[in-house]
Amino acid sequence: MNTQKRYSPEVRERAVRLVVEQQGEYPSRWAAICSIADKIGCTPETLRAWSKRTEGSQNASSGSQTDQERLKQLERENRELKRANEILRKAAAFFAQAELDRKPK
């Protein structure tokens, strides 16, 4: 008979946190997952899936944050460069006009 156990989000969080914290005490990540899965009463594959899903969501959120910061920085730099180009364009026009207005010798 195939019965499904439902684990609370707190149990899932704790199990994943244990895998991350105790991973160094085992020869491999899989060994840590197997040991912790036995202790909480789930299959190692279930715990591996939880870990993978949690890491994926953390990477996605941190990556998007970094991308947003980078985008803001590039937009700020773009505005500054446009301002500098406008100043240089006006200065060039001013000196060109001054050159034309100068009396020949």
MOPAC internal coordinates of N, CA, C and O (Angstrom, degrees):
PM7 1SCF
backbone

  N    0.0000 0     0.00 0     0.00 0    0    0    0
  C    1.4502 1     0.00 0     0.00 0    1    0    0
  C    1.5316 1   109.08 1     0.00 0    2    1    0
  O    1.2310 1   120.77 1   -47.12 1    3    2    1
  N    1.3194 1   116.14 1   132.88 1    3    2    1
  C    1.4580 1   121.90 1  -175.86 1    5    3    2
  C    1.5247 1   109.25 1  -100.79 1    6    5    3
  O    1.2310 1   120.35 1   -74.23 1    7    6    5
  N    1.3149 1   116.93 1   105.77 1    7    6    5
  C    1.4668 1   120.28 1   178.63 1    9    7    6
  C    1.5198 1   108.72 1  -111.49 1   10    9    7
  O    1.2310 1   121.44 1   -34.90 1   11   10    9
  N    1.3221 1   114.85 1   145.10 1   11   10    9
  C    1.4635 1   120.00 1   178.89 1   13   11   10
  C    1.5110 1   108.91 1  -103.47 1   14   13   11
  O    1.2310 1   121.12 1   -45.14 1   15   14   13
  N    1.3269 1   115.47 1   134.86 1   15   14   13
  C    1.4548 1   121.19 1   173.26 1   17   15   14
  C    1.5161 1   107.48 1   -98.78 1   18   17   15
  O    1.2310 1   120.54 1   -41.97 1   19   18   17
  N    1.2694 1   116.57 1   138.03 1   19   18   17
  C    1.4635 1   121.31 1   175.42 1   21   19   18
  C    1.5227 1   108.18 1  -105.40 1   22   21   19
  O    1.2310 1   121.01 1   -52.77 1   23   22   21
  N    1.3085 1   115.67 1   127.23 1   23   22   21
  C    1.4572 1   121.33 1   178.85 1   25   23   22
  C    1.5149 1   108.60 1  -105.31 1   26   25   23
  O    1.2310 1   120.97 1   -39.04 1   27   26   25
  N    1.3066 1   115.76 1   140.96 1   27   26   25
  C    1.4614 1   120.09 1  -179.68 1   29   27   26
  C    1.5294 1   109.70 1   -70.34 1   30   29   27
  O    1.2310 1   120.27 1   -23.93 1   31   30   29
  N    1.3170 1   117.09 1   156.07 1   31   30   29
  C    1.4708 1   119.94 1   178.19 1   33   31   30
  C    1.5279 1   112.69 1   -58.28 1   34   33   31
  O    1.2310 1   120.40 1   148.24 1   35   34   33
  N    1.3465 1   116.84 1   -31.76 1   35   34   33
  C    1.4636 1   119.76 1   179.11 1   37   35   34
  C    1.5246 1   111.15 1   -65.72 1   38   37   35
  O    1.2310 1   120.55 1   139.28 1   39   38   37
  N    1.3438 1   116.54 1   -40.72 1   39   38   37
  C    1.4616 1   120.76 1   178.98 1   41   39   38
  C    1.5223 1   109.45 1   -65.44 1   42   41   39
  O    1.2310 1   120.49 1   137.82 1   43   42   41
  N    1.3207 1   116.68 1   -42.18 1   43   42   41
  C    1.4647 1   120.29 1   178.92 1   45   43   42
  C    1.5224 1   111.17 1   -61.81 1   46   45   43
  O    1.2310 1   120.70 1   133.42 1   47   46   45
  N    1.3334 1   116.26 1   -46.58 1   47   46   45
  C    1.4676 1   120.58 1  -179.98 1   49   47   46
  C    1.5176 1   111.02 1   -59.61 1   50   49   47
  O    1.2310 1   121.10 1   133.83 1   51   50   49
  N    1.3405 1   115.49 1   -46.17 1   51   50   49
  C    1.4631 1   119.96 1  -177.94 1   53   51   50
  C    1.5298 1   110.71 1   -63.77 1   54   53   51
  O    1.2310 1   120.26 1   137.74 1   55   54   53
  N    1.3173 1   117.11 1   -42.26 1   55   54   53
  C    1.4614 1   120.78 1  -179.31 1   57   55   54
  C    1.5306 1   110.74 1   -63.51 1   58   57   55
  O    1.2310 1   120.47 1   135.86 1   59   58   57
  N    1.3168 1   116.70 1   -44.14 1   59   58   57
  C    1.4719 1   120.41 1   179.54 1   61   59   58
  C    1.5200 1   109.88 1   -65.30 1   62   61   59
  O    1.2310 1   120.49 1   138.78 1   63   62   61
  N    1.3382 1   116.67 1   -41.22 1   63   62   61
  C    1.4602 1   120.56 1   178.99 1   65   63   62
  C    1.5306 1   110.59 1   -62.83 1   66   65   63
  O    1.2310 1   120.39 1   140.24 1   67   66   65
  N    1.3364 1   116.86 1   -39.76 1   67   66   65
  C    1.4608 1   120.40 1   177.18 1   69   67   66
  C    1.5228 1   111.78 1   -62.53 1   70   69   67
  O    1.2310 1   120.58 1   139.97 1   71   70   69
  N    1.3251 1   116.49 1   -40.03 1   71   70   69
  C    1.4686 1   119.86 1   178.39 1   73   71   70
  C    1.5187 1   109.62 1   -60.92 1   74   73   71
  O    1.2310 1   120.26 1   134.34 1   75   74   73
  N    1.3066 1   117.11 1   -45.66 1   75   74   73
  C    1.4675 1   121.12 1  -177.95 1   77   75   74
  C    1.5296 1   110.47 1   -65.95 1   78   77   75
  O    1.2310 1   120.69 1   135.53 1   79   78   77
  N    1.3421 1   116.28 1   -44.47 1   79   78   77
  C    1.4601 1   120.30 1  -176.07 1   81   79   78
  C    1.5289 1   112.32 1   -70.17 1   82   81   79
  O    1.2310 1   119.66 1   141.42 1   83   82   81
  N    1.3284 1   118.25 1   -38.58 1   83   82   81
  C    1.4587 1   121.29 1  -172.57 1   85   83   82
  C    1.5250 1   113.59 1  -100.99 1   86   85   83
  O    1.2310 1   120.20 1  -172.56 1   87   86   85
  N    1.2907 1   117.23 1     7.44 1   87   86   85
  C    1.4584 1   121.42 1  -178.37 1   89   87   86
  C    1.5318 1   111.59 1   -59.26 1   90   89   87
  O    1.2310 1   119.82 1   144.09 1   91   90   89
  N    1.3080 1   117.95 1   -35.91 1   91   90   89
  C    1.4590 1   121.79 1  -179.13 1   93   91   90
  C    1.5155 1   114.04 1   -69.17 1   94   93   91
  O    1.2310 1   119.89 1   160.16 1   95   94   93
  N    1.3243 1   117.82 1   -19.84 1   95   94   93
  C    1.4606 1   121.62 1  -178.31 1   97   95   94
  C    1.5265 1   112.82 1   -83.74 1   98   97   95
  O    1.2310 1   120.31 1   174.14 1   99   98   97
  N    1.3305 1   117.01 1    -5.86 1   99   98   97
  C    1.4628 1   121.71 1  -178.20 1  101   99   98
  C    1.5284 1   109.05 1  -118.10 1  102  101   99
  O    1.2310 1   120.37 1   -23.11 1  103  102  101
  N    1.3289 1   116.89 1   156.89 1  103  102  101
  C    1.4674 1   119.19 1  -178.52 1  105  103  102
  C    1.5272 1   113.86 1   -66.32 1  106  105  103
  O    1.2310 1   120.32 1   154.65 1  107  106  105
  N    1.3412 1   116.99 1   -25.35 1  107  106  105
  C    1.4637 1   119.78 1   178.77 1  109  107  106
  C    1.5172 1   109.31 1  -148.44 1  110  109  107
  O    1.2310 1   121.60 1   -13.50 1  111  110  109
  N    1.3104 1   114.53 1   166.50 1  111  110  109
  C    1.4706 1   119.60 1   177.83 1  113  111  110
  C    1.5295 1   110.23 1   -64.15 1  114  113  111
  O    1.2310 1   120.71 1   140.41 1  115  114  113
  N    1.3127 1   116.24 1   -39.59 1  115  114  113
  C    1.4642 1   120.34 1  -179.30 1  117  115  114
  C    1.5285 1   110.81 1   -63.03 1  118  117  115
  O    1.2310 1   119.71 1   141.55 1  119  118  117
  N    1.3256 1   118.17 1   -38.45 1  119  118  117
  C    1.4621 1   121.42 1   178.09 1  121  119  118
  C    1.5283 1   110.32 1   -62.81 1  122  121  119
  O    1.2310 1   120.48 1   139.13 1  123  122  121
  N    1.3240 1   116.69 1   -40.87 1  123  122  121
  C    1.4623 1   120.50 1   177.56 1  125  123  122
  C    1.5258 1   110.42 1   -64.49 1  126  125  123
  O    1.2310 1   120.48 1   136.93 1  127  126  125
  N    1.3200 1   116.69 1   -43.07 1  127  126  125
  C    1.4612 1   120.88 1  -179.94 1  129  127  126
  C    1.5270 1   110.49 1   -62.61 1  130  129  127
  O    1.2310 1   120.10 1   135.23 1  131  130  129
  N    1.3338 1   117.42 1   -44.77 1  131  130  129
  C    1.4703 1   120.73 1  -179.94 1  133  131  130
  C    1.5289 1   111.27 1   -61.41 1  134  133  131
  O    1.2310 1   120.57 1   135.99 1  135  134  133
  N    1.3188 1   116.51 1   -44.01 1  135  134  133
  C    1.4594 1   120.55 1  -179.02 1  137  135  134
  C    1.5290 1   111.73 1   -64.08 1  138  137  135
  O    1.2310 1   120.43 1   134.12 1  139  138  137
  N    1.2978 1   116.78 1   -45.88 1  139  138  137
  C    1.4657 1   121.01 1  -177.67 1  141  139  138
  C    1.5222 1   110.87 1   -71.32 1  142  141  139
  O    1.2310 1   120.21 1   143.15 1  143  142  141
  N    1.3195 1   117.20 1   -36.85 1  143  142  141
  C    1.4667 1   120.96 1   178.46 1  145  143  142
  C    1.5260 1   110.53 1   -61.48 1  146  145  143
  O    1.2310 1   120.20 1   139.09 1  147  146  145
  N    1.3400 1   117.21 1   -40.91 1  147  146  145
  C    1.4676 1   120.49 1   177.36 1  149  147  146
  C    1.5304 1   110.95 1   -61.47 1  150  149  147
  O    1.2310 1   120.54 1   141.28 1  151  150  149
  N    1.3040 1   116.57 1   -38.72 1  151  150  149
  C    1.4677 1   120.74 1  -177.37 1  153  151  150
  C    1.5289 1   112.60 1   -69.35 1  154  153  151
  O    1.2310 1   119.92 1   143.65 1  155  154  153
  N    1.3485 1   117.76 1   -36.35 1  155  154  153
  C    1.4667 1   118.87 1  -178.21 1  157  155  154
  C    1.5226 1   112.70 1   -93.77 1  158  157  155
  O    1.2310 1   120.27 1   169.23 1  159  158  157
  N    1.3425 1   117.08 1   -10.77 1  159  158  157
  C    1.4585 1   120.13 1   174.41 1  161  159  158
  C    1.5164 1   115.33 1    89.61 1  162  161  159
  O    1.2310 1   120.25 1  -151.84 1  163  162  161
  N    1.3140 1   117.13 1    28.16 1  163  162  161
  C    1.4654 1   119.67 1   175.14 1  165  163  162
  C    1.5230 1   108.35 1  -121.47 1  166  165  163
  O    1.2310 1   120.74 1    -6.61 1  167  166  165
  N    1.3012 1   116.19 1   173.39 1  167  166  165
  C    1.4622 1   119.16 1   178.57 1  169  167  166
  C    1.5186 1   109.27 1   -81.41 1  170  169  167
  O    1.2310 1   120.45 1   -28.54 1  171  170  169
  N    1.3246 1   116.74 1   151.46 1  171  170  169
  C    1.4719 1   119.41 1   178.50 1  173  171  170
  C    1.5296 1   112.73 1   -59.84 1  174  173  171
  O    1.2310 1   120.15 1   144.33 1  175  174  173
  N    1.3130 1   117.31 1   -35.67 1  175  174  173
  C    1.4687 1   120.21 1   179.76 1  177  175  174
  C    1.5286 1   110.89 1   -64.43 1  178  177  175
  O    1.2310 1   120.46 1   142.09 1  179  178  177
  N    1.3308 1   116.72 1   -37.91 1  179  178  177
  C    1.4640 1   120.39 1   178.03 1  181  179  178
  C    1.5281 1   110.24 1   -62.45 1  182  181  179
  O    1.2310 1   120.88 1   133.35 1  183  182  181
  N    1.3308 1   115.93 1   -46.65 1  183  182  181
  C    1.4655 1   120.19 1  -179.89 1  185  183  182
  C    1.5278 1   111.01 1   -65.34 1  186  185  183
  O    1.2310 1   120.23 1   142.73 1  187  186  185
  N    1.3376 1   117.16 1   -37.27 1  187  186  185
  C    1.4613 1   120.24 1   177.25 1  189  187  186
  C    1.5254 1   110.37 1   -62.31 1  190  189  187
  O    1.2310 1   120.66 1   138.46 1  191  190  189
  N    1.3349 1   116.35 1   -41.54 1  191  190  189
  C    1.4673 1   120.50 1   179.24 1  193  191  190
  C    1.5309 1   110.78 1   -64.61 1  194  193  191
  O    1.2310 1   120.59 1   138.45 1  195  194  193
  N    1.3225 1   116.49 1   -41.55 1  195  194  193
  C    1.4709 1   119.71 1   177.76 1  197  195  194
  C    1.5241 1   110.14 1   -61.10 1  198  197  195
  O    1.2310 1   120.70 1   134.66 1  199  198  197
  N    1.3240 1   116.26 1   -45.34 1  199  198  197
  C    1.4672 1   120.78 1  -179.27 1  201  199  198
  C    1.5231 1   110.91 1   -61.49 1  202  201  199
  O    1.2310 1   121.38 1   134.43 1  203  202  201
  N    1.3208 1   114.97 1   -45.57 1  203  202  201
  C    1.4654 1   119.60 1  -178.76 1  205  203  202
  C    1.5246 1   110.80 1   -62.73 1  206  205  203
  O    1.2310 1   120.38 1   136.71 1  207  206  205
  N    1.3262 1   116.88 1   -43.29 1  207  206  205
  C    1.4655 1   121.35 1  -179.66 1  209  207  206
  C    1.5251 1   110.48 1   -64.36 1  210  209  207
  O    1.2310 1   120.24 1   137.28 1  211  210  209
  N    1.3220 1   117.14 1   -42.72 1  211  210  209
  C    1.4674 1   120.98 1   179.97 1  213  211  210
  C    1.5200 1   110.90 1   -64.59 1  214  213  211
  O    1.2310 1   120.13 1   134.94 1  215  214  213
  N    1.3346 1   117.36 1   -45.06 1  215  214  213
  C    1.4574 1   120.37 1   179.16 1  217  215  214
  C    1.5198 1   111.47 1   -64.05 1  218  217  215
  O    1.2310 1   120.40 1   141.72 1  219  218  217
  N    1.3192 1   116.84 1   -38.28 1  219  218  217
  C    1.4635 1   120.78 1   178.72 1  221  219  218
  C    1.5088 1   111.85 1   -63.29 1  222  221  219
  O    1.2310 1   120.46 1   137.45 1  223  222  221
  N    1.3226 1   116.72 1   -42.55 1  223  222  221
  C    1.4641 1   119.58 1  -179.49 1  225  223  222
  C    1.5228 1   110.77 1   -70.34 1  226  225  223
  O    1.2310 1   119.87 1   144.74 1  227  226  225
  N    1.3353 1   117.84 1   -35.26 1  227  226  225
  C    1.4636 1   120.26 1   177.87 1  229  227  226
  C    1.5179 1   111.08 1   -68.50 1  230  229  227
  O    1.2310 1   120.13 1   139.15 1  231  230  229
  N    1.3250 1   117.36 1   -40.85 1  231  230  229
  C    1.4631 1   120.50 1   178.42 1  233  231  230
  C    1.5176 1   111.35 1   -65.69 1  234  233  231
  O    1.2310 1   120.60 1   140.14 1  235  234  233
  N    1.3159 1   116.46 1   -39.86 1  235  234  233
  C    1.4642 1   119.77 1  -179.41 1  237  235  234
  C    1.5179 1   110.65 1   -65.49 1  238  237  235
  O    1.2310 1   120.20 1   136.82 1  239  238  237
  N    1.3246 1   117.22 1   -43.18 1  239  238  237
  C    1.4559 1   118.73 1  -178.23 1  241  239  238
  C    1.5166 1   111.65 1   -70.47 1  242  241  239
  O    1.2310 1   119.67 1   138.85 1  243  242  241
  N    1.3113 1   118.24 1   -41.15 1  243  242  241
  C    1.4511 1   119.64 1   178.70 1  245  243  242
  C    1.5146 1   111.44 1   -69.17 1  246  245  243
  O    1.2310 1   119.98 1   142.45 1  247  246  245
  N    1.3138 1   117.65 1   -37.55 1  247  246  245
  C    1.4575 1   121.26 1   177.70 1  249  247  246
  C    1.4966 1   111.95 1   -64.02 1  250  249  247
  O    1.2310 1   119.36 1   137.30 1  251  250  249
  N    1.3169 1   118.83 1   -42.70 1  251  250  249
  C    1.4517 1   121.03 1  -179.84 1  253  251  250
  C    1.5236 1   110.74 1   -67.78 1  254  253  251
  O    1.2310 1   120.32 1   145.67 1  255  254  253
  N    1.3244 1   116.99 1   -34.33 1  255  254  253
  C    1.4595 1   120.13 1   177.55 1  257  255  254
  C    1.5220 1   109.50 1   -64.05 1  258  257  255
  O    1.2310 1   120.44 1   135.18 1  259  258  257
  N    1.2967 1   116.76 1   -44.82 1  259  258  257
  C    1.4538 1   120.44 1   179.51 1  261  259  258
  C    1.5282 1   110.48 1   -64.66 1  262  261  259
  O    1.2310 1   120.47 1   140.05 1  263  262  261
  N    1.3235 1   116.70 1   -39.95 1  263  262  261
  C    1.4574 1   120.68 1   178.07 1  265  263  262
  C    1.5182 1   111.26 1   -63.54 1  266  265  263
  O    1.2310 1   120.39 1   139.80 1  267  266  265
  N    1.3307 1   116.85 1   -40.20 1  267  266  265
  C    1.4668 1   120.18 1   179.18 1  269  267  266
  C    1.5127 1   110.84 1   -65.26 1  270  269  267
  O    1.2310 1   120.26 1   137.48 1  271  270  269
  N    1.3383 1   117.11 1   -42.52 1  271  270  269
  C    1.4639 1   120.07 1   178.53 1  273  271  270
  C    1.5278 1   110.61 1   -63.59 1  274  273  271
  O    1.2310 1   121.00 1   138.22 1  275  274  273
  N    1.3151 1   115.69 1   -41.78 1  275  274  273
  C    1.4631 1   120.17 1   179.52 1  277  275  274
  C    1.5295 1   110.96 1   -63.77 1  278  277  275
  O    1.2310 1   120.42 1   139.13 1  279  278  277
  N    1.3285 1   116.81 1   -40.87 1  279  278  277
  C    1.4558 1   121.20 1   178.53 1  281  279  278
  C    1.5225 1   110.84 1   -62.67 1  282  281  279
  O    1.2310 1   120.15 1   135.26 1  283  282  281
  N    1.3269 1   117.32 1   -44.74 1  283  282  281
  C    1.4653 1   120.46 1   177.97 1  285  283  282
  C    1.5227 1   111.06 1   -60.72 1  286  285  283
  O    1.2310 1   120.63 1   137.75 1  287  286  285
  N    1.3399 1   116.39 1   -42.25 1  287  286  285
  C    1.4544 1   120.24 1   179.56 1  289  287  286
  C    1.5224 1   110.75 1   -62.60 1  290  289  287
  O    1.2310 1   120.12 1   136.17 1  291  290  289
  N    1.3161 1   117.38 1   -43.83 1  291  290  289
  C    1.4693 1   120.71 1   179.80 1  293  291  290
  C    1.5238 1   111.70 1   -66.49 1  294  293  291
  O    1.2310 1   119.84 1   141.26 1  295  294  293
  N    1.3286 1   117.91 1   -38.74 1  295  294  293
  C    1.4649 1   120.43 1   177.53 1  297  295  294
  C    1.5256 1   110.67 1   -63.87 1  298  297  295
  O    1.2310 1   120.34 1   138.85 1  299  298  297
  N    1.3388 1   116.95 1   -41.15 1  299  298  297
  C    1.4595 1   121.46 1   178.67 1  301  299  298
  C    1.5310 1   110.12 1   -62.70 1  302  301  299
  O    1.2310 1   120.83 1   134.94 1  303  302  301
  N    1.3279 1   116.01 1   -45.06 1  303  302  301
  C    1.4584 1   121.20 1   178.76 1  305  303  302
  C    1.5220 1   111.13 1   -63.01 1  306  305  303
  O    1.2310 1   120.21 1   141.04 1  307  306  305
  N    1.3231 1   117.21 1   -38.96 1  307  306  305
  C    1.4595 1   122.36 1   178.38 1  309  307  306
  C    1.5298 1   110.64 1   -62.19 1  310  309  307
  O    1.2310 1   119.93 1   135.13 1  311  310  309
  N    1.3355 1   117.75 1   -44.87 1  311  310  309
  C    1.4720 1   121.33 1   178.16 1  313  311  310
  C    1.5243 1   111.01 1   -60.51 1  314  313  311
  O    1.2310 1   120.74 1   135.93 1  315  314  313
  N    1.3431 1   116.20 1   -44.07 1  315  314  313
  C    1.4647 1   120.00 1   179.97 1  317  315  314
  C    1.5323 1   111.07 1   -62.60 1  318  317  315
  O    1.2310 1   120.35 1   138.17 1  319  318  317
  N    1.3146 1   116.94 1   -41.83 1  319  318  317
  C    1.4637 1   119.93 1   179.66 1  321  319  318
  C    1.5245 1   111.74 1   -66.92 1  322  321  319
  O    1.2310 1   120.09 1   142.43 1  323  322  321
  N    1.3121 1   117.43 1   -37.57 1  323  322  321
  C    1.4731 1   120.21 1   177.07 1  325  323  322
  C    1.5235 1   110.43 1   -63.84 1  326  325  323
  O    1.2310 1   120.62 1   138.37 1  327  326  325
  N    1.3436 1   116.41 1   -41.63 1  327  326  325
  C    1.4606 1   120.28 1   177.74 1  329  327  326
  C    1.5248 1   110.77 1   -62.20 1  330  329  327
  O    1.2310 1   120.43 1   135.09 1  331  330  329
  N    1.3157 1   116.79 1   -44.91 1  331  330  329
  C    1.4720 1   120.89 1  -179.90 1  333  331  330
  C    1.5248 1   110.70 1   -63.47 1  334  333  331
  O    1.2310 1   120.10 1   139.16 1  335  334  333
  N    1.3215 1   117.41 1   -40.84 1  335  334  333
  C    1.4710 1   120.38 1   178.24 1  337  335  334
  C    1.5201 1   111.14 1   -63.48 1  338  337  335
  O    1.2310 1   119.93 1   140.02 1  339  338  337
  N    1.3076 1   117.74 1   -39.98 1  339  338  337
  C    1.4697 1   121.41 1   179.12 1  341  339  338
  C    1.5342 1   110.33 1   -63.51 1  342  341  339
  O    1.2310 1   120.50 1   137.41 1  343  342  341
  N    1.3217 1   116.65 1   -42.59 1  343  342  341
  C    1.4657 1   120.74 1   178.22 1  345  343  342
  C    1.5339 1   110.05 1   -62.12 1  346  345  343
  O    1.2310 1   120.15 1   134.62 1  347  346  345
  N    1.3243 1   117.32 1   -45.38 1  347  346  345
  C    1.4564 1   120.77 1   179.74 1  349  347  346
  C    1.5235 1   111.96 1   -64.60 1  350  349  347
  O    1.2310 1   120.22 1   141.89 1  351  350  349
  N    1.3244 1   117.19 1   -38.11 1  351  350  349
  C    1.4658 1   121.21 1   178.48 1  353  351  350
  C    1.5325 1   110.24 1   -63.47 1  354  353  351
  O    1.2310 1   120.41 1   135.44 1  355  354  353
  N    1.3243 1   116.83 1   -44.56 1  355  354  353
  C    1.4693 1   120.68 1   179.69 1  357  355  354
  C    1.5274 1   110.96 1   -66.22 1  358  357  355
  O    1.2310 1   120.44 1   140.55 1  359  358  357
  N    1.3349 1   116.75 1   -39.45 1  359  358  357
  C    1.4596 1   120.22 1   179.19 1  361  359  358
  C    1.5315 1   110.12 1   -65.03 1  362  361  359
  O    1.2310 1   120.32 1   138.16 1  363  362  361
  N    1.3097 1   116.98 1   -41.84 1  363  362  361
  C    1.4621 1   120.66 1   179.30 1  365  363  362
  C    1.5266 1   110.28 1   -63.45 1  366  365  363
  O    1.2310 1   120.44 1   138.11 1  367  366  365
  N    1.3290 1   116.77 1   -41.89 1  367  366  365
  C    1.4650 1   120.38 1   178.96 1  369  367  366
  C    1.5308 1   110.28 1   -64.55 1  370  369  367
  O    1.2310 1   120.19 1   139.51 1  371  370  369
  N    1.3316 1   117.23 1   -40.49 1  371  370  369
  C    1.4554 1   121.50 1   179.94 1  373  371  370
  C    1.5272 1   110.40 1   -62.10 1  374  373  371
  O    1.2310 1   120.07 1   131.77 1  375  374  373
  N    1.3365 1   117.48 1   -48.23 1  375  374  373
  C    1.4540 1   120.09 1  -177.64 1  377  375  374
  C    1.5228 1   111.54 1   -71.01 1  378  377  375
  O    1.2310 1   119.70 1   148.45 1  379  378  377
  N    1.3050 1   118.18 1   -31.55 1  379  378  377
  C    1.4668 1   120.38 1   176.59 1  381  379  378
  C    1.5262 1   109.54 1   -65.78 1  382  381  379
  O    1.2310 1   120.85 1   137.25 1  383  382  381
  N    1.3356 1   115.97 1   -42.75 1  383  382  381
  C    1.4609 1   120.03 1   178.60 1  385  383  382
  C    1.5218 1   110.16 1   -65.29 1  386  385  383
  O    1.2310 1   120.27 1   139.65 1  387  386  385
  N    1.3167 1   117.09 1   -40.35 1  387  386  385
  C    1.4649 1   120.88 1   178.66 1  389  387  386
  C    1.5313 1   110.23 1   -63.49 1  390  389  387
  O    1.2310 1   120.08 1   142.49 1  391  390  389
  N    1.2919 1   117.45 1   -37.51 1  391  390  389
  C    1.4630 1   121.71 1   178.47 1  393  391  390
  C    1.5258 1   110.59 1   -64.81 1  394  393  391
  O    1.2310 1   120.31 1   140.80 1  395  394  393
  N    1.3498 1   117.02 1   -39.20 1  395  394  393
  C    1.4670 1   120.87 1   179.34 1  397  395  394
  C    1.5238 1   111.35 1   -70.68 1  398  397  395
  O    1.2310 1   120.07 1   146.59 1  399  398  397
  N    1.3371 1   117.48 1   -33.41 1  399  398  397
  C    1.4550 1   121.91 1  -178.02 1  401  399  398
  C    1.5346 1   112.20 1   -79.68 1  402  401  399
  O    1.2310 1   119.27 1   166.94 1  403  402  401
  N    1.3004 1   118.99 1   -13.06 1  403  402  401
  C    1.4571 1   123.00 1  -177.33 1  405  403  402
  C    1.5283 1   110.05 1   -68.54 1  406  405  403
  O    1.2310 1   120.83 1   -40.40 1  407  406  405
  N    1.3100 1   116.02 1   139.60 1  407  406  405
  C    1.4590 1   120.44 1   178.73 1  409  407  406
  C    1.5217 1   110.33 1   -76.14 1  410  409  407
  O    1.2310 1   120.59 1   -44.89 1  411  410  409
  N    1.3107 1   116.49 1   135.11 1  411  410  409
  C    1.4670 1   118.48 1   177.60 1  413  411  410
  C    1.5285 1   110.98 1   -70.72 1  414  413  411
  O    1.2310 1   119.96 1   -27.45 1  415  414  413
  N    1.2905 1   117.68 1   152.55 1  415  414  413
  C    1.4689 1   121.84 1  -179.60 1  417  415  414
  C    1.4840 1   111.52 1   -88.18 1  418  417  415
  O    1.2310 1   120.10 1   180.00 1  419  418  417

